[in-house]
Amino acid sequence: MSLDGLRAWIGVVERKLTMRTRVFLVLVAIAVGGAGAAIYLAIEAKNDSLSKSELQQVREELTGTSVAPAEGGSTSQLEAEVSALQEEVAALRAEGGGSSTGPADKSGEKGGSEESTGGVTPGSASGGATVPKNPKQLKELVEKAEGEAKTK
């Protein structure tokens, strides 16, 4: 082999090695950047995450099971207050000149016509007391009353 042939061969090997080195350095830079981004996102996710107790509290709020056992008796108390308020409304209507035909029937509506209650239908938003017609409405009224009691 001649010396010129060896120099040419070494030049080709050197160019290949240079190209491989550059490609390797670019890949290392991409890998380091990706790892850094992954670490940053993991730290941010950990900081923004809920603890197990916070997650359990949110689940209880969503399912409605966060009511303390001590508040279980407040439903009957609220029912009694609703009854008393209904009686008070009936008495005020009687004093005001409007005649109410009696206590609520099983459907929760008062008897009589709109004229006998001053043009306001019982249970409407503009007039008389709302009488719950089913347990769901009663539960909503209880939750509303509890919310108002907590704000006072």
N, CA, C and O of each residue as an XYZ file, in Angstrom:
608
protein
N       0.829     -1.174      0.000
C       0.000      0.000      0.000
C       0.879      1.245      0.000
O       1.980      1.272      0.550
N       0.357      2.230     -0.620
C       1.118      3.473     -0.681
C       0.707      4.390      0.448
O      -0.355      4.227      1.049
N       1.542      5.332      0.722
C       1.300      6.289      1.797
C       0.098      7.171      1.484
O      -0.649      7.525      2.397
N      -0.108      7.534      0.233
C      -1.260      8.362     -0.135
C      -2.572      7.612      0.094
O      -3.558      8.217      0.514
N      -2.600      6.326     -0.171
C      -3.796      5.512      0.046
C      -4.137      5.413      1.521
O      -5.311      5.448      1.887
N      -3.128      5.290      2.372
C      -3.362      5.238      3.816
C      -3.882      6.577      4.342
O      -4.772      6.613      5.191
N      -3.326      7.662      3.837
C      -3.795      8.995      4.255
C      -5.261      9.203      3.850
O      -6.042      9.753      4.626
N      -5.630      8.779      2.674
C      -7.009      8.914      2.204
C      -7.951      8.073      3.077
O      -9.031      8.524      3.461
N      -7.519      6.842      3.380
C      -8.333      5.962      4.199
C      -8.495      6.547      5.597
O      -9.605      6.503      6.128
N      -7.457      7.089      6.223
C      -7.532      7.705      7.545
C      -8.439      8.946      7.498
O      -9.173      9.206      8.450
N      -8.393      9.697      6.417
C      -9.276     10.865      6.263
C     -10.744     10.467      6.239
O     -11.573     11.142      6.850
N     -11.083      9.377      5.540
C     -12.468      8.882      5.488
C     -12.906      8.428      6.872
O     -14.010      8.751      7.310
N     -12.053      7.684      7.563
C     -12.385      7.214      8.912
C     -12.570      8.404      9.848
O     -13.484      8.394     10.672
N     -11.736      9.415      9.741
C     -11.843     10.599     10.597
C     -13.140     11.356     10.339
O     -13.762     11.830     11.289
N     -13.565     11.485      9.091
C     -14.824     12.170      8.771
C     -16.024     11.394      9.344
O     -16.950     11.981      9.904
N     -15.983     10.074      9.191
C     -17.053      9.250      9.752
C     -17.109      9.390     11.275
O     -18.189      9.521     11.852
N     -15.967      9.362     11.904
C     -15.902      9.499     13.354
C     -16.407     10.871     13.801
O     -17.110     10.973     14.806
N     -16.056     11.923     13.066
C     -16.520     13.279     13.386
C     -18.043     13.358     13.271
O     -18.708     13.924     14.139
N     -18.588     12.791     12.201
C     -20.041     12.819     11.996
C     -20.744     12.035     13.107
O     -21.754     12.496     13.640
N     -20.228     10.864     13.460
C     -20.822     10.067     14.535
C     -20.761     10.813     15.863
O     -21.714     10.750     16.640
N     -19.697     11.499     16.136
C     -19.551     12.261     17.375
C     -20.583     13.373     17.440
O     -21.212     13.578     18.478
N     -20.763     14.094     16.335
C     -21.753     15.186     16.304
C     -23.162     14.641     16.529
O     -23.925     15.204     17.314
N     -23.510     13.554     15.850
C     -24.833     12.947     16.026
C     -25.016     12.504     17.475
O     -26.074     12.731     18.062
N     -23.997     11.878     18.054
C     -24.060     11.436     19.438
C     -24.264     12.618     20.386
O     -25.071     12.520     21.311
N     -23.565     13.719     20.187
C     -23.714     14.903     21.038
C     -25.113     15.502     20.934
O     -25.678     15.928     21.941
N     -25.679     15.538     19.723
C     -27.048     16.045     19.547
C     -28.043     15.140     20.288
O     -28.957     15.635     20.948
N     -27.870     13.829     20.181
C     -28.769     12.902     20.876
C     -28.644     13.028     22.394
O     -29.644     12.948     23.108
N     -27.432     13.223     22.883
C     -27.231     13.417     24.322
C     -27.917     14.706     24.774
O     -28.540     14.721     25.835
N     -27.820     15.775     24.006
C     -28.458     17.041     24.361
C     -29.980     16.891     24.401
O     -30.638     17.415     25.301
N     -30.532     16.174     23.423
C     -31.985     15.942     23.413
C     -32.401     15.114     24.626
O     -33.420     15.412     25.249
N     -31.641     14.091     24.969
C     -31.962     13.236     26.115
C     -31.906     14.014     27.428
O     -32.771     13.851     28.288
N     -30.885     14.858     27.579
C     -30.761     15.655     28.809
C     -31.914     16.645     28.912
O     -32.477     16.830     29.991
N     -32.270     17.278     27.808
C     -33.401     18.216     27.821
C     -34.712     17.522     28.159
O     -35.512     18.052     28.930
N     -34.940     16.339     27.589
C     -36.157     15.577     27.884
C     -36.221     15.158     29.337
O     -37.280     15.222     29.961
N     -35.081     14.724     29.885
C     -35.044     14.326     31.294
C     -35.315     15.517     32.200
O     -36.043     15.401     33.186
N     -34.732     16.657     31.866
C     -34.983     17.866     32.659
C     -36.448     18.268     32.629
O     -37.014     18.631     33.660
N     -37.070     18.207     31.453
C     -38.496     18.539     31.341
C     -39.345     17.554     32.136
O     -40.316     17.952     32.779
N     -38.989     16.271     32.097
C     -39.743     15.267     32.844
C     -39.636     15.498     34.351
O     -40.627     15.365     35.070
N     -38.459     15.840     34.824
C     -38.278     16.118     36.258
C     -39.092     17.338     36.670
O     -39.742     17.328     37.716
N     -39.060     18.381     35.857
C     -39.823     19.597     36.164
C     -41.320     19.291     36.230
O     -41.999     19.709     37.168
N     -41.832     18.561     35.236
C     -43.255     18.226     35.224
C     -43.641     17.339     36.397
O     -44.738     17.479     36.937
N     -42.769     16.436     36.797
C     -43.055     15.569     37.946
C     -43.133     16.382     39.234
O     -44.012     16.150     40.064
N     -42.226     17.324     39.400
C     -42.238     18.165     40.601
C     -43.498     19.035     40.628
O     -44.134     19.171     41.673
N     -43.859     19.620     39.490
C     -45.072     20.446     39.422
C     -46.321     19.617     39.691
O     -47.237     20.070     40.378
N     -46.358     18.417     39.154
C     -47.518     17.550     39.387
C     -47.636     17.190     40.858
O     -48.741     17.132     41.397
N     -46.522     16.949     41.504
C     -46.545     16.619     42.931
C     -47.026     17.814     43.756
O     -47.784     17.645     44.712
N     -46.587     19.020     43.387
C     -47.001     20.214     44.123
C     -48.486     20.519     43.924
O     -49.141     21.028     44.834
N     -49.016     20.213     42.748
C     -50.410     20.528     42.450
C     -51.374     19.413     42.821
O     -52.587     19.594     42.711
N     -50.873     18.281     43.251
C     -51.742     17.143     43.528
C     -52.410     17.273     44.896
O     -51.943     17.998     45.775
N     -53.511     16.551     45.043
C     -54.234     16.516     46.307
C     -53.666     15.412     47.190
O     -53.167     14.396     46.705
N     -53.754     15.632     48.468
C     -53.382     14.546     49.380
C     -54.557     13.568     49.450
O     -55.653     13.875     48.981
N     -54.327     12.404     50.030
C     -55.396     11.409     50.126
C     -56.553     11.914     50.968
O     -57.710     11.633     50.657
N     -56.263     12.650     52.023
C     -57.338     13.158     52.875
C     -58.171     14.211     52.142
O     -59.394     14.247     52.278
N     -57.500     15.067     51.365
C     -58.238     16.070     50.592
C     -59.111     15.409     49.530
O     -60.242     15.837     49.301
N     -58.597     14.380     48.891
C     -59.362     13.655     47.889
C     -60.568     12.977     48.520
O     -61.660     12.999     47.952
N     -60.382     12.378     49.682
C     -61.494     11.723     50.374
C     -62.554     12.749     50.766
O     -63.750     12.474     50.673
N     -62.118     13.934     51.205
C     -63.060     14.981     51.582
C     -63.886     15.424     50.375
O     -65.096     15.619     50.496
N     -63.257     15.583     49.228
C     -63.978     15.972     48.014
C     -64.957     14.885     47.607
O     -66.083     15.180     47.205
N     -64.540     13.632     47.706
C     -65.449     12.530     47.379
C     -66.662     12.539     48.287
O     -67.783     12.337     47.821
N     -66.459     12.768     49.570
C     -67.577     12.809     50.515
C     -68.515     13.962     50.199
O     -69.734     13.817     50.291
N     -67.951     15.109     49.826
C     -68.799     16.252     49.476
C     -69.631     15.947     48.243
O     -70.802     16.320     48.176
N     -69.037     15.270     47.265
C     -69.757     14.964     46.038
C     -70.845     13.920     46.259
O     -71.910     13.997     45.645
N     -70.590     12.952     47.125
C     -71.587     11.917     47.365
C     -72.584     12.322     48.442
O     -73.618     11.672     48.595
N     -72.297     13.369     49.180
C     -73.218     13.821     50.212
C     -73.102     13.039     51.496
O     -74.009     13.099     52.326
N     -72.015     12.300     51.695
C     -71.856     11.503     52.909
C     -71.053     12.225     53.968
O     -70.677     11.620     54.971
N     -70.781     13.503     53.771
C     -69.951     14.218     54.730
C     -70.758     14.789     55.899
O     -70.201     15.509     56.729
N     -72.066     14.481     55.982
C     -72.893     14.969     57.077
C     -72.511     14.209     58.340
O     -72.481     12.978     58.351
N     -72.225     14.937     59.381
C     -71.819     14.320     60.640
C     -73.008     13.611     61.276
O     -74.144     14.048     61.095
N     -72.778     12.528     62.016
C     -73.874     11.819     62.663
C     -74.633     12.687     63.661
O     -75.821     12.461     63.891
N     -73.975     13.669     64.252
C     -74.638     14.536     65.219
C     -75.723     15.378     64.566
O     -76.654     15.819     65.240
N     -75.612     15.607     63.253
C     -76.594     16.423     62.560
C     -77.793     15.601     62.100
O     -78.718     16.153     61.504
N     -77.797     14.302     62.360
C     -78.882     13.445     61.918
C     -80.218     13.835     62.528
O     -81.247     13.697     61.866
N     -80.240     14.313     63.758
C     -81.468     14.721     64.415
C     -81.981     16.059     63.933
O     -83.122     16.413     64.231
N     -81.189     16.811     63.205
C     -81.609     18.144     62.773
C     -82.705     18.083     61.730
O     -83.406     19.075     61.529
N     -82.879     16.948     61.053
C     -83.936     16.823     60.051
C     -85.296     16.936     60.714
O     -86.169     17.656     60.228
N     -85.481     16.235     61.814
C     -86.771     16.315     62.503
C     -86.992     17.714     63.069
O     -88.117     18.212     63.098
N     -85.913     18.337     63.514
C     -86.020     19.706     64.022
C     -86.440     20.646     62.900
O     -87.299     21.507     63.096
N     -85.843     20.485     61.738
C     -86.196     21.340     60.605
C     -87.617     21.079     60.126
O     -88.321     22.005     59.722
N     -88.040     19.814     60.171
C     -89.422     19.502     59.806
C     -90.388     20.210     60.758
O     -91.420     20.731     60.335
N     -90.045     20.221     62.033
C     -90.892     20.902     63.013
C     -90.925     22.405     62.738
O     -91.976     23.038     62.840
N     -89.762     22.973     62.387
C     -89.724     24.397     62.068
C     -90.546     24.707     60.824
O     -91.231     25.729     60.772
N     -90.484     23.834     59.819
C     -91.282     24.029     58.605
C     -92.756     23.993     58.939
O     -93.530     24.810     58.439
N     -93.157     23.043     59.790
C     -94.570     22.966     60.194
C     -94.998     24.237     60.912
O     -96.072     24.777     60.645
N     -94.156     24.715     61.825
C     -94.487     25.927     62.569
C     -94.598     27.120     61.626
O     -95.496     27.950     61.771
N     -93.698     27.204     60.675
C     -93.750     28.304     59.712
C     -94.997     28.208     58.838
O     -95.597     29.230     58.504
N     -95.389     27.001     58.469
C     -96.613     26.834     57.677
C     -97.833     27.298     58.463
O     -98.729     27.944     57.920
N     -97.854     26.962     59.741
C     -98.973     27.404     60.579
C     -98.977     28.920     60.717
O    -100.035     29.548     60.685
N     -97.785     29.510     60.870
C     -97.679     30.958     60.993
C     -98.141     31.650     59.711
O     -98.813     32.680     59.770
N     -97.790     31.098     58.570
C     -98.220     31.673     57.288
C     -99.737     31.593     57.172
O    -100.390     32.540     56.732
N    -100.288     30.445     57.573
C    -101.747     30.297     57.521
C    -102.424     31.324     58.425
O    -103.447     31.901     58.055
N    -101.854     31.553     59.610
C    -102.435     32.528     60.534
C    -102.328     33.945     59.960
O    -103.270     34.729     60.072
N    -101.205     34.269     59.356
C    -101.038     35.593     58.755
C    -101.984     35.803     57.583
O    -102.494     36.906     57.387
N    -102.221     34.755     56.805
C    -103.172     34.867     55.699
C    -104.574     35.104     56.232
O    -105.342     35.880     55.662
N    -104.907     34.429     57.333
C    -106.230     34.600     57.921
C    -106.393     36.030     58.444
O    -107.465     36.619     58.305
N    -105.336     36.594     59.046
C    -105.387     37.960     59.550
C    -105.479     38.967     58.415
O    -106.151     39.991     58.542
N    -104.801     38.677     57.298
C    -104.739     39.612     56.184
C    -106.020     39.677     55.384
O    -106.106     40.473     54.448
N    -106.992     38.897     55.699
C    -108.253     38.972     54.988
C    -108.421     37.845     53.997
O    -109.546     37.529     53.609
N    -107.335     37.233     53.580
C    -107.436     36.092     52.677
C    -107.828     34.881     53.485
O    -107.314     34.670     54.584
N    -108.734     34.082     52.953
C    -109.148     32.916     53.720
C    -108.482     31.683     53.166
O    -108.533     31.424     51.963
N    -107.868     30.939     54.024
C    -107.271     29.671     53.642
C    -108.253     28.595     54.016
O    -108.836     28.648     55.099
N    -108.458     27.619     53.155
C    -109.505     26.629     53.395
C    -109.056     25.492     54.286
O    -109.794     24.523     54.461
N    -107.863     25.585     54.855
C    -107.496     24.537     55.789
C    -106.075     24.079     55.591
O    -105.306     24.646     54.815
N    -105.755     23.031     56.323
C    -104.381     22.530     56.271
C    -104.065     21.893     54.923
O    -104.948     21.647     54.102
N    -102.794     21.639     54.728
C    -102.327     21.059     53.466
C    -102.860     19.649     53.326
O    -102.939     18.897     54.298
N    -103.228     19.297     52.089
C    -103.645     17.924     51.843
C    -102.412     17.069     51.561
O    -101.285     17.545     51.698
N    -102.614     15.836     51.175
C    -101.486     14.917     51.003
C    -100.547     15.347     49.892
O     -99.364     15.010     49.941
N    -101.021     16.074     48.897
C    -100.138     16.494     47.811
C     -99.310     17.701     48.203
O     -98.400     18.079     47.466
N     -99.595     18.318     49.341
C     -98.799     19.433     49.819
C     -99.314     20.780     49.345
O     -98.652     21.795     49.559
N    -100.492     20.818     48.700
C    -101.022     22.088     48.224
C    -102.210     22.488     49.076
O    -102.975     21.638     49.533
N    -102.359     23.788     49.286
C    -103.496     24.308     50.037
C    -104.731     24.289     49.150
O    -104.638     24.371     47.925
N    -105.878     24.181     49.785
C    -107.123     24.254     49.035
C    -107.462     25.696     48.736
O    -106.776     26.602     49.208
N    -108.507     25.927     47.960
C    -108.935     27.292     47.670
C    -108.459     27.734     46.308
O    -107.723     27.025     45.621
N    -108.890     28.910     45.937
C    -108.525     29.443     44.625
C    -107.476     30.523     44.784
O    -107.117     30.899     45.900
N    -106.983     31.021     43.649
C    -105.994     32.089     43.691
C    -106.564     33.346     44.309
O    -105.849     34.122     44.943
N    -107.868     33.542     44.118
C    -108.488     34.750     44.671
C    -108.484     34.722     46.193
O    -108.329     35.766     46.827
N    -108.653     33.536     46.794
C    -108.712     33.447     48.245
C    -107.354     33.694     48.898
O    -107.290     33.956     50.099
N    -106.265     33.613     48.127
C    -104.933     33.870     48.680
C    -104.351     35.157     48.127
O    -103.136     35.351     48.145
N    -105.201     36.027     47.642
C    -104.717     37.314     47.165
C    -104.042     37.215     45.803
O    -103.170     38.028     45.498
N    -104.417     36.248     44.980
C    -103.846     36.121     43.649
C    -102.515     35.400     43.612
O    -101.893     35.280     42.556
N    -102.078     34.919     44.768
C    -100.797     34.212     44.831
C    -101.083     32.751     45.130
O    -101.794     32.436     46.084
N    -100.536     31.867     44.323
C    -100.752     30.446     44.583
C     -99.825     29.985     45.687
O     -98.651     30.354     45.697
N    -100.323     29.189     46.613
C     -99.457     28.697     47.689
C     -98.292     27.906     47.112
O     -98.457     27.133     46.169
N     -97.125     28.106     47.684
C     -95.950     27.390     47.242
C     -95.215     28.077     46.106
O     -94.197     27.575     45.632
N     -95.723     29.227     45.663
C     -95.040     29.921     44.569
C     -93.921     30.778     45.121
O     -93.885     31.067     46.317
N     -93.004     31.186     44.252
C     -91.845     31.955     44.678
C     -92.235     33.360     45.123
O     -91.509     33.989     45.893
N     -93.371     33.857     44.645
C     -93.752     35.227     44.986
C     -94.645     35.295     46.202
O     -94.969     36.389     46.664
N     -95.044     34.176     46.724
C     -95.976     34.228     47.834
C     -95.674     33.198     48.881
O     -94.524     33.032     49.288
N     -96.709     32.495     49.326
C     -96.689     31.599     50.455
C     -95.489     30.680     50.597
O     -94.574     30.675     49.773
N     -95.525     29.916     51.655
C     -94.420     29.010     51.973
C     -94.394     27.853     50.993
O     -95.429     27.423     50.484
N     -93.208     27.364     50.740
C     -93.051     26.213     49.867
C     -93.244     24.955     50.691
O     -92.554     24.749     51.690
N     -94.164     24.128     50.281
C     -94.439     22.891     50.982
C     -93.768     21.767     50.209
O     -94.102     21.543     49.046
N     -92.831     21.054     50.825
C     -92.166     19.970     50.099
C     -93.157     18.873     49.741
O     -93.953     18.438     50.574
N     -93.096     18.432     48.486
C     -94.044     17.429     48.014
C     -93.458     16.031     48.058
O     -94.194     15.051     47.943
N     -92.153     15.919     48.220
C     -91.531     14.597     48.275
C     -90.258     14.698     49.105
O     -89.818     15.802     49.428
N     -89.666     13.573     49.452
C     -88.453     13.579     50.292
C     -87.288     14.331     49.651
O     -86.471     14.920     50.360
N     -87.202     14.318     48.331
C     -86.098     15.010     47.650
C     -86.183     16.515     47.897
O     -85.177     17.158     48.197
N     -87.404     17.079     47.769
C     -87.570     18.504     48.029
C     -87.294     18.825     49.491
O     -86.706     19.862     49.802
N     -87.714     17.944     50.387
C     -87.466     18.155     51.810
C     -85.967     18.169     52.081
O     -85.478     18.997     52.849
N     -85.236     17.247     51.446
C     -83.784     17.189     51.626
C     -83.130     18.471     51.121
O     -82.219     19.000     51.758
N     -83.598     18.975     49.966
C     -83.050     20.231     49.425
C     -83.308     21.391     50.380
O     -82.431     22.228     50.594
N     -84.508     21.443     50.955
C     -84.824     22.509     51.910
C     -83.961     22.401     53.163
O     -83.523     23.413     53.710
N     -83.719     21.172     53.617
C     -82.878     20.953     54.798
C     -81.463     21.435     54.514
O     -80.866     22.127     55.339
N     -80.916     21.071     53.341
C     -79.556     21.494     52.980
C     -79.472     23.012     52.870
O     -78.478     23.612     53.281
N     -80.502     23.629     52.321
C     -80.519     25.088     52.205
C     -80.543     25.741     53.583
O     -79.836     26.718     53.831
N     -81.356     25.196     54.467
C     -81.447     25.748     55.820
C     -80.137     25.572     56.571
O     -79.715     26.469     57.301
N     -79.485     24.415     56.398
C     -78.199     24.192     57.050
C     -77.153     25.168     56.518
O     -76.343     25.700     57.278
N     -77.179     25.396     55.213
C     -76.242     26.351     54.617
C     -76.446     27.749     55.158
O     -75.482     28.462     55.435
N     -77.718     28.150     55.310
C     -78.015     29.472     55.856
C     -77.610     29.550     57.325
O     -77.138     30.590     57.786
N     -77.791     28.453     58.061
C     -77.427     28.445     59.484
C     -75.910     28.557     59.653
O     -75.432     29.179     60.602
N     -75.164     27.959     58.739
C     -73.702     28.021     58.842
C     -73.186     29.417     58.516
O     -72.163     29.838     59.057
N     -73.884     30.144     57.635
C     -73.427     31.482     57.268
C     -73.746     32.521     58.336
O     -73.160     33.603     58.348
N     -74.665     32.197     59.223
C     -75.055     33.180     60.268
C     -74.157     33.114     61.443
O     -74.339     33.862     62.403
